[in-house]
């Protein structure tokens, strides 16, 4: 059991170094937090596919977790061999000799396990990118702009190459178009690179979309802007690029709502009327959506119920907001099951 305890302690150290909670790591590898807790405290042995999954989630060589335990490395190697055999690798790996391999060639074993983790991380990224292409409008638009720019430049260049006697005015027009299309292509390519590039953490990471980045910025503030309530400028800078535009739209809507329904009088009326949106709308003569947004902006530590529904950040950033009970019951909408319609 000492061997398992050493592996569990090493796992706990690596997890804490990366700032991950047990619940976060457990969710990534598909086990319960309580089971992970038992692993980290040496109450459960670890090996095989679970060892590979944990190593991939932490961006580690599996041997770094199982170091000092040849049995764990052999089991992890056996799991890799079984997956390769199931995928039709020929000649098939000698699964029965996994322990011998781990004992006689620890360096090669470490290399195989490290490459397995990397391949798994890359496969996961490909799958996530494929899902993004179906559901993420910003990524699809960026790719469309890149492909459109390449096509336009190739078409204009082809006409120039095939028409040596082209009128000078037309030639200058085509050259001008190529120049403009080249600049547009460069901008679209830079936007796509910024979208896809992200610091690697625990393997291969995906960059957040502008909507996700804007949502994180607002979530960090709990979708409340006390500076706006006081008539002051925001203390924190907005995100850059498209995410900043989404946040700016949210801030503009928030400021308009705060000007129409100042926090102090509205908070007192909300408590008196039991936070009933229809009554508040009639009392203040304001549209119901604005009332709902102002209810969501009320501080929960001042006698107001907490928000019970948070709408996801969409392209209309100003519409992303929470509502408070008893307006709606807790609900989490389903994830999209098919591709978004393309325009």
Protein Blocks (a to p, Z undefined) as FASTA:
>chain_A
ZZmmmmmmmmmmmmmmnopafklmmmmnopafklmmmmmnopaccehjllmmmmmmnopa
fklmmgoiaklmmmmmmmmmmmmmmnopacdddfklmmmmmmmmmmlmmmmmmmmmmmmm
mmmmmmmmmmmmmmmmklmmmmmmmmmmmmmmmmmmmmmmmmmmgcfklmmmmmmmmmmm
mmmmmmmmmmmmmmmpccdehiaaddddfklmmmmmmmmnoopafklmnopacfbdcdeh
jllmmmmmmmmmmmmmmmmmgfklmmmmmmmnoopaklmmmmnopafklmmmmmmmpcfk
nopacdfbdcdddfblmlgccdddfkbccddddddfbdcddZZ
